[in-house]
Amino acid sequence: MTSHLGLMILFAALVSPVFAALHRDDLAGGRAFALRLFGTLVGGALVLSWVLYLVFG
């Protein structure tokens, strides 16, 4: 995988379950936390990339 987007999604997919396992004790809460964290990581990176593109073009 050579694209930045692909690597960012892979990183988010690997980090999210680890943080969920560290912060939640029950499985249902851990899954919900991992999905929310995954969406936040990917969405936040996409928003930040657009902001940087608009500022520095």
BELDAUR-V620062 format. One record per backbone hydrogen bond with DSSP energy under -1.0 kcal/mol. CO is the residue of the C=O (numbers start at 1). NH is the residue of the N-H. E is the energy in kcal/mol with one decimal. If there is no record, write none. Layout:
BEGIN
CO;NH;E  CO;NH;E
END
This chain:
BEGIN
3;7;-2.2  4;8;-2.4  5;9;-2.3  6;10;-2.4  7;11;-2.6  8;12;-2.4  9;13;-2.4  10;14;-1.7  11;15;-2.5  12;16;-2.1  15;19;-2.5  16;20;-2.3  17;21;-2.4  18;22;-1.7  19;23;-1.8  20;24;-2.1  26;30;-1.9  27;31;-2.4  28;32;-2.1  29;33;-2.2  30;34;-2.5  31;35;-2.4  32;36;-2.3  33;37;-2.6  34;38;-2.6  35;39;-2.4  36;40;-2.1  37;41;-2.8  38;42;-2.5  39;43;-2.7  40;44;-2.5  41;45;-1.8  42;46;-2.2  43;47;-2.5  44;48;-2.5  45;49;-2.3  46;50;-2.0  47;51;-2.2  48;52;-2.5  49;53;-2.1  50;54;-2.4  51;55;-2.2  52;56;-2.9  53;57;-2.0
END
